[in-house]
Amino acid sequence: MGLLDGKVAVVTGAGHGIGRGEALELARQGAKVVVNDVGGSVHGEGVDKRAAEEVADIIRARGGEAAANYDDVADWAGASNLVRQAVDEFGRLDVLVNNAGIVRDAMLFSMSEDDFDAVVRVHLKGTFATTHHASVYWREQSKAGNQPRAAIVNTVSSAGLQGNVGQANYGAAKAGIAALTVISSLELSRYGVRANAVAPGGMTRITATLRKDAEVREPDQLDEGDYDPMNPANSAPMVAWLASDDALHVTGQVFRAVGHRITHYLPWSLGATVEPKGKPARWEPEDIGPAVNAHVFHSRAPGLQMGG
């Protein structure tokens, strides 16, 4: 018996790395899985059906049920077809794991418009498109009296939540996905849908672009008996738990799951507040600096000279 027995899951970007590990773990926990991947390069070039087919074959060889899908998740019709395939082949949809993504790293002054648009398109629009079509299905089910117990698990990154040089496109998209996750949790709760996000880690094709000596191996190619902190499947158990009914009380949350550590991300929060002296009034610009320096930065102007 697994945590996801009887559930049907879609995992996007599941042909390699993080998504591959998630698809295999969800299947191990009893889910029927639609394995989505266009089979392109890490930069979003080309197509190859073998990536999705290989993962679906592994699941079936292990006794599970799976179907391959090759749709572009950022294409509106493609995202719709992906959701429809899950329902048509397995009778329902319970879990949506959004993991598809590409990278095209460059400094702001070197990044092209196409590089920015392409990355945001796959990550952020792709997450929105699949979420939209899945939410239409779940809303219809709820209104028909078949209240779902469904889950969305999105993939974010420290590049978006904490920032990273050379990844303005990728980081902006991931920060947007974190916000989309929270909004999804607020809008879809009445229809029995939870939404959470995970910032994973591991040696993948994407992280390998930052390291010349990287050796990329798929999760199923690693020895399951030995703990490897860089195994891209290390975050998959967290995804499986969030997707399960064991986590019915968890929604609108973002977690970091890297190696053997699971950490809860705290959302943006309000810090120190300053007000004009005396009665409430509109600020004069020249008065803002001294107040912010003294009570927010705890510094003296000019510059951040820490002190009194």
C-alpha positions as CSV (number, residue, x, y, z in Angstrom):
1,M,0.0,0.0,0.0
2,G,1.3,3.4,-1.0
3,L,0.4,7.0,0.0
4,L,-1.1,7.6,-3.4
5,D,-3.0,4.4,-4.1
6,G,-5.9,5.0,-6.5
7,K,-4.7,8.5,-7.5
8,V,-3.9,9.7,-10.9
9,A,-1.0,12.1,-11.3
10,V,0.5,14.3,-14.1
11,V,4.2,15.2,-13.8
12,T,5.5,17.7,-16.3
13,G,9.2,17.7,-17.3
14,A,9.4,14.2,-16.1
15,G,11.8,12.8,-18.6
16,H,14.9,13.7,-16.7
17,G,16.3,14.7,-13.3
18,I,13.9,16.1,-10.7
19,G,10.7,15.4,-12.6
20,R,11.9,11.9,-13.5
21,G,12.5,11.1,-9.8
22,E,9.1,12.5,-8.9
23,A,7.3,10.5,-11.5
24,L,9.0,7.3,-10.3
25,E,8.3,8.0,-6.7
26,L,4.6,8.9,-7.2
27,A,4.3,5.6,-9.1
28,R,6.0,3.7,-6.3
29,Q,3.5,5.2,-3.9
30,G,0.7,3.7,-6.1
31,A,-0.3,6.6,-8.4
32,K,-1.0,6.1,-12.1
33,V,1.2,8.6,-13.8
34,V,1.1,10.6,-17.0
35,V,4.7,11.3,-17.8
36,N,5.0,14.6,-19.7
37,D,8.2,15.8,-21.5
38,V,8.8,17.3,-24.9
39,G,12.3,15.8,-24.8
40,G,14.1,19.1,-25.6
41,S,17.5,20.2,-24.5
42,V,18.1,22.0,-21.3
43,H,17.9,25.3,-23.3
44,G,14.6,24.4,-24.8
45,E,15.7,23.2,-28.2
46,G,14.4,20.2,-30.1
47,V,11.9,17.4,-29.3
48,D,12.3,13.7,-28.5
49,K,9.5,11.4,-27.4
50,R,12.0,8.9,-26.0
51,A,12.4,10.9,-22.7
52,A,8.8,10.5,-21.6
53,E,8.5,7.0,-23.1
54,E,11.5,5.7,-21.2
55,V,10.2,6.8,-17.8
56,A,6.7,5.4,-18.6
57,D,8.3,2.1,-19.6
58,I,10.3,2.0,-16.3
59,I,7.1,2.5,-14.3
60,R,5.3,-0.2,-16.2
61,A,8.2,-2.6,-15.8
62,R,8.0,-2.1,-12.1
63,G,4.4,-3.0,-12.1
64,G,2.8,0.4,-12.2
65,E,0.6,2.2,-14.6
66,A,1.8,5.1,-16.8
67,A,1.3,6.9,-20.0
68,A,3.7,9.1,-21.9
69,N,2.8,12.6,-23.1
70,Y,4.8,15.0,-25.3
71,D,2.8,18.2,-25.2
72,D,4.4,21.6,-24.7
73,V,2.9,22.7,-21.3
74,A,3.2,26.4,-22.2
75,D,1.0,25.9,-25.2
76,W,-2.6,26.5,-24.2
77,A,-4.0,23.6,-26.3
78,G,-1.1,21.3,-25.2
79,A,-1.7,21.9,-21.5
80,S,-5.4,21.2,-22.1
81,N,-4.6,18.0,-23.9
82,L,-2.3,16.8,-21.1
83,V,-5.1,17.1,-18.5
84,R,-7.6,15.5,-20.9
85,Q,-5.2,12.6,-21.5
86,A,-5.0,11.8,-17.8
87,V,-8.8,11.8,-17.5
88,D,-9.4,9.9,-20.7
89,E,-6.8,7.2,-20.0
90,F,-7.2,6.8,-16.2
91,G,-10.6,8.2,-15.5
92,R,-9.7,11.1,-13.3
93,L,-7.0,13.5,-12.2
94,D,-5.9,14.0,-8.6
95,V,-2.3,15.3,-8.6
96,L,-0.6,17.9,-10.8
97,V,3.2,18.2,-10.4
98,N,4.6,21.2,-12.4
99,N,8.3,20.7,-13.0
100,A,9.0,21.5,-16.7
101,G,11.6,24.1,-17.2
102,I,14.6,25.3,-19.2
103,V,17.5,27.7,-18.5
104,R,19.2,30.4,-20.6
105,D,21.5,32.1,-18.2
106,A,23.1,35.5,-18.8
107,M,23.7,38.7,-17.0
108,L,21.0,41.4,-17.4
109,F,23.0,43.4,-19.8
110,S,23.7,40.4,-22.0
111,M,20.3,38.6,-21.8
112,S,18.3,38.8,-25.0
113,E,14.5,39.3,-25.1
114,D,14.1,35.8,-26.5
115,D,16.1,34.3,-23.6
116,F,14.0,36.0,-21.1
117,D,10.7,35.2,-22.8
118,A,11.5,31.6,-23.5
119,V,12.4,30.8,-19.8
120,V,9.4,32.6,-18.4
121,R,7.2,31.0,-20.9
122,V,8.1,27.4,-20.0
123,H,8.3,27.9,-16.2
124,L,5.7,30.4,-15.3
125,K,3.2,30.2,-18.2
126,G,3.6,26.4,-18.4
127,T,2.7,26.2,-14.7
128,F,-0.2,28.5,-15.1
129,A,-1.5,26.8,-18.2
130,T,-1.6,23.3,-16.7
131,T,-3.0,24.6,-13.5
132,H,-5.7,26.5,-15.3
133,H,-6.9,23.4,-17.2
134,A,-6.7,21.2,-14.2
135,S,-8.6,23.7,-12.1
136,V,-11.4,23.8,-14.7
137,Y,-11.7,20.0,-14.4
138,W,-11.7,20.0,-10.6
139,R,-14.2,22.9,-10.4
140,E,-16.5,21.0,-12.7
141,Q,-16.2,17.9,-10.6
142,S,-16.9,19.8,-7.4
143,K,-20.0,21.5,-8.9
144,A,-21.2,18.0,-10.1
145,G,-21.1,16.8,-6.5
146,N,-17.8,14.9,-6.8
147,Q,-15.7,17.0,-4.5
148,P,-12.0,16.4,-5.3
149,R,-9.2,15.8,-2.8
150,A,-6.6,17.1,-5.3
151,A,-3.2,18.5,-5.0
152,I,-0.9,20.8,-7.0
153,V,2.8,20.7,-6.3
154,N,4.9,23.3,-8.1
155,T,8.6,23.5,-8.5
156,V,10.4,26.7,-7.4
157,S,14.0,27.5,-6.7
158,S,16.3,29.4,-4.4
159,A,17.3,31.4,-7.5
160,G,13.8,33.0,-7.3
161,L,13.3,33.0,-3.6
162,Q,16.8,34.2,-2.6
163,G,18.2,35.4,-5.9
164,N,21.1,34.3,-8.1
165,V,23.5,36.1,-10.4
166,G,22.9,35.5,-14.1
167,Q,19.4,34.1,-13.7
168,A,17.1,37.1,-13.9
169,N,14.7,35.1,-16.2
170,Y,14.8,31.9,-14.3
171,G,14.6,33.5,-10.9
172,A,11.8,35.9,-11.9
173,A,9.8,32.9,-13.2
174,K,10.4,30.8,-10.1
175,A,9.4,33.7,-7.8
176,G,6.3,34.1,-9.9
177,I,5.5,30.4,-9.4
178,A,5.8,30.8,-5.7
179,A,3.2,33.6,-5.8
180,L,1.0,31.6,-8.2
181,T,1.1,28.7,-5.7
182,V,-0.2,30.8,-2.9
183,I,-2.9,32.4,-5.0
184,S,-3.9,28.9,-6.3
185,S,-4.3,27.7,-2.8
186,L,-6.6,30.6,-2.0
187,E,-8.8,30.3,-5.1
188,L,-9.1,26.5,-5.3
189,S,-9.6,25.5,-1.7
190,R,-13.4,25.6,-2.0
191,Y,-13.1,23.0,-4.8
192,G,-11.0,20.6,-2.7
193,V,-7.7,21.5,-4.3
194,R,-4.5,22.2,-2.3
195,A,-1.4,23.9,-3.8
196,N,2.1,23.9,-2.5
197,A,5.6,24.3,-3.9
198,V,9.0,22.6,-3.4
199,A,12.5,24.0,-4.1
200,P,14.5,20.9,-4.9
201,G,18.2,20.2,-5.4
202,G,20.5,17.7,-7.0
203,M,22.8,17.2,-9.9
204,T,20.6,17.6,-13.0
205,R,21.0,18.8,-16.5
206,I,20.2,22.3,-15.4
207,T,22.6,22.4,-12.4
208,A,25.2,20.9,-14.6
209,T,25.3,24.0,-16.7
210,L,26.9,25.8,-13.7
211,R,29.6,23.1,-13.2
212,K,32.1,22.0,-15.8
213,D,33.0,18.8,-13.9
214,A,29.4,17.7,-13.4
215,E,28.4,14.1,-13.9
216,V,24.7,13.8,-14.5
217,R,23.0,10.5,-13.8
218,E,19.3,9.9,-13.7
219,P,17.7,8.9,-10.4
220,D,17.1,5.3,-11.5
221,Q,20.7,5.0,-12.6
222,L,21.9,5.6,-9.0
223,D,22.4,2.9,-6.4
224,E,19.3,3.1,-4.2
225,G,21.1,1.6,-1.3
226,D,23.6,4.4,-1.0
227,Y,22.5,7.9,0.1
228,D,23.8,10.5,-2.4
229,P,23.1,14.1,-1.4
230,M,23.1,15.1,-5.1
231,N,20.5,12.5,-6.2
232,P,17.8,14.5,-8.0
233,A,15.2,12.2,-6.5
234,N,15.9,13.3,-3.0
235,S,13.0,15.8,-3.0
236,A,10.5,13.3,-4.6
237,P,9.3,11.9,-1.2
238,M,8.3,15.4,-0.1
239,V,6.4,15.9,-3.3
240,A,4.7,12.5,-2.8
241,W,3.7,13.5,0.7
242,L,2.3,16.9,-0.3
243,A,0.3,15.1,-3.0
244,S,-1.2,12.6,-0.6
245,D,-4.1,12.8,1.7
246,D,-1.7,12.7,4.6
247,A,-1.1,16.4,3.8
248,L,-4.7,17.5,3.6
249,H,-3.9,20.2,6.2
250,V,-1.1,21.7,4.1
251,T,-1.7,24.3,1.4
252,G,-0.2,27.6,0.2
253,Q,3.2,26.6,1.6
254,V,6.7,26.6,0.0
255,F,9.4,24.2,1.2
256,R,13.0,23.6,0.4
257,A,13.8,19.9,0.0
258,V,17.5,19.4,-0.7
259,G,19.4,16.3,0.2
260,H,18.1,15.0,3.6
261,R,16.9,18.4,4.8
262,I,13.4,19.8,4.5
263,T,13.0,23.5,5.3
264,H,9.9,25.7,5.4
265,Y,10.2,28.9,3.5
266,L,8.7,31.9,5.3
267,P,6.8,34.3,3.0
268,W,7.6,38.0,2.4
269,S,6.8,39.7,5.7
270,L,6.6,43.4,6.9
271,G,9.6,44.7,8.8
272,A,10.2,48.0,10.5
273,T,7.7,50.8,9.9
274,V,8.4,54.6,10.0
275,E,5.9,57.4,10.3
276,P,6.2,61.2,10.2
277,K,6.7,62.9,13.5
278,G,3.6,64.4,15.0
279,K,0.2,63.8,13.5
280,P,-0.3,61.6,10.3
281,A,0.7,63.6,7.2
282,R,2.1,63.1,3.7
283,W,5.9,62.6,3.8
284,E,8.3,65.2,2.5
285,P,11.0,63.3,0.4
286,E,13.9,65.0,2.3
287,D,12.5,63.6,5.6
288,I,12.3,60.0,4.5
289,G,16.1,59.4,4.3
290,P,16.9,60.2,7.9
291,A,13.9,58.2,9.2
292,V,14.7,55.1,7.1
293,N,18.4,55.3,7.9
294,A,17.8,55.5,11.6
295,H,14.9,53.1,12.1
296,V,15.1,50.6,9.2
297,F,18.8,50.4,8.3
298,H,20.0,51.5,11.8
299,S,22.7,53.5,10.0
300,R,24.0,57.0,9.5
301,A,23.6,58.8,6.2
302,P,25.4,58.9,3.8
303,G,25.9,55.2,3.0
304,L,25.3,52.2,5.2
305,Q,27.7,53.1,8.0
306,M,26.5,50.8,10.7
307,G,26.2,52.4,14.0
308,G,23.9,54.7,16.0
